[in-house]
Amino acid sequence: MKGLSYLLLCALIVNQNSVAHVPIPNTFILCSLSVYKHYKKKLEEMNLSDKFMHCSMSCALAAKCGPQESLMLGVLKEMGDLMGYGNAEVKDLIADTHGVKIGMPYFLKIKKTENVFLTCEDSCSCIYPE
């Protein structure tokens, strides 16, 4: 949870000092925390590739919280990795983008699913099999 706390702190700082003056709603933080908490442990237990985890988490975040929020968290996570919290990779951002593309139609209500997490896992496993 330490990594997510760091990301959300970054999001709040970016929100307060936004160059574009686009505020980050508090509902984004609550939604992101909820999805992350629910899904992170499950993904780690699956013991699959890092790219699969990026894709699946970004998909779930995009489907539940919105595509912009999901992409922002992906970028903030890689920024945190650059600062020493992990291993930053451009391919992680590509996997995040794949996940957002999969999850966005569910957020926009273009597609429906009984279980968005299972849908994200199935779709991402096609892109990142292991």
C-alpha positions as MATLAB code, in Angstrom:
seq = 'MKGLSYLLLCALIVNQNSVAHVPIPNTFILCSLSVYKHYKKKLEEMNLSDKFMHCSMSCALAAKCGPQESLMLGVLKEMGDLMGYGNAEVKDLIADTHGVKIGMPYFLKIKKTENVFLTCEDSCSCIYPE';
ca = [
       0.000    0.000    0.000;
       3.029    2.249    0.453;
       3.427    2.621   -3.316;
      -0.211    3.601   -3.821;
      -0.001    6.146   -1.011;
       2.964    7.706   -2.774;
       1.056    7.823   -6.072;
      -1.996    9.414   -4.519;
       0.170   11.986   -2.750;
       1.706   12.834   -6.132;
      -1.765   13.143   -7.633;
      -2.797   15.564   -4.897;
       0.346   17.645   -5.393;
      -0.185   17.702   -9.149;
      -3.792   18.723   -8.517;
      -2.774   21.618   -6.284;
      -0.081   22.834   -8.696;
      -1.675   21.871  -11.997;
      -0.325   23.758  -14.980;
      -3.463   22.935  -16.936;
      -5.635   23.888  -13.952;
      -7.606   20.677  -14.316;
      -8.650   19.583  -10.825;
      -8.555   15.938   -9.792;
     -11.871   15.121   -8.112;
     -11.800   13.470   -4.696;
     -13.978   10.686   -6.090;
     -11.019    9.710   -8.296;
      -8.845    9.088   -5.250;
     -11.541    7.047   -3.512;
     -12.318    5.062   -6.647;
      -8.646    4.353   -7.343;
      -8.007    3.258   -3.763;
     -11.002    0.950   -3.836;
     -10.067   -0.715   -7.140;
      -6.385   -0.973   -6.201;
      -7.117   -2.481   -2.794;
      -9.599   -4.974   -4.234;
      -7.520   -6.083   -7.196;
      -3.799   -5.730   -6.358;
      -3.567   -8.721   -4.009;
      -5.452  -10.928   -6.446;
      -3.107   -9.980   -9.287;
      -0.012  -10.655   -7.182;
      -1.364  -14.081   -6.192;
      -1.730  -14.975   -9.882;
       2.054  -14.616  -10.206;
       1.951  -13.554  -13.864;
       4.108  -11.115  -15.803;
       4.576   -7.497  -14.794;
       3.118   -6.343  -18.113;
      -0.004   -8.480  -17.559;
      -0.404   -6.861  -14.130;
      -0.014   -3.359  -15.604;
      -2.551   -4.132  -18.326;
      -5.086   -5.701  -15.954;
      -4.828   -3.007  -13.281;
      -5.079   -0.204  -15.851;
      -8.060   -1.933  -17.436;
      -9.849   -2.237  -14.092;
      -9.050    1.374  -13.173;
     -10.223    2.611  -16.582;
     -13.435    0.584  -16.403;
     -14.295    1.645  -12.863;
     -12.710    5.107  -12.458;
     -12.170    6.376  -16.001;
      -9.458    6.248  -18.649;
      -7.799    9.550  -17.734;
      -7.433    8.552  -14.110;
      -6.015    5.185  -15.076;
      -3.415    6.679  -17.416;
      -2.466    9.318  -14.872;
      -1.837    6.687  -12.211;
       0.256    4.671  -14.671;
       2.431    7.688  -15.432;
       2.716    8.606  -11.746;
       3.702    5.030  -10.922;
       6.505    5.112  -13.485;
       7.626    8.503  -12.159;
       7.800    6.964   -8.707;
       9.831    4.097  -10.148;
      12.257    6.624  -11.657;
      12.689    8.115   -8.189;
      13.759    4.774   -6.772;
      10.496    3.079   -5.818;
      10.801    0.473   -8.555;
      12.034   -0.251  -12.056;
      10.692    2.275  -14.592;
      10.021    0.920  -18.076;
       8.386    2.416  -21.156;
       6.868   -1.015  -21.824;
       4.936   -0.658  -18.558;
       3.260    2.460  -19.948;
       2.470    0.593  -23.164;
       0.846   -2.184  -21.100;
      -1.088    0.479  -19.173;
      -2.334    1.893  -22.475;
      -3.487   -1.536  -23.635;
      -5.407   -1.928  -20.384;
      -7.053    1.467  -20.733;
      -8.152    0.651  -24.281;
      -9.771   -2.542  -22.991;
     -11.425   -0.925  -19.960;
     -12.652    2.341  -21.482;
     -15.769    0.936  -23.249;
     -16.982   -0.427  -19.898;
     -16.571    2.972  -18.222;
     -18.425    4.642  -21.103;
     -21.156    1.974  -20.899;
     -20.573    0.988  -24.550;
     -19.938   -2.582  -23.401;
     -21.327   -4.470  -20.424;
     -19.832   -7.232  -18.343;
     -20.836   -9.138  -15.235;
     -17.298   -9.041  -13.844;
     -14.984   -6.321  -15.110;
     -11.986   -7.822  -13.314;
     -12.390  -11.172  -15.039;
     -12.922   -9.428  -18.380;
      -9.701   -7.448  -17.876;
      -7.764  -10.581  -16.941;
      -9.019  -12.497  -19.967;
      -8.316   -9.670  -22.409;
      -4.881   -8.851  -21.007;
      -3.862  -12.524  -20.989;
      -4.377  -12.532  -24.770;
      -1.910   -9.641  -25.128;
       0.514  -10.790  -22.423;
       0.309  -14.602  -22.247;
       2.462  -16.410  -19.728;
];
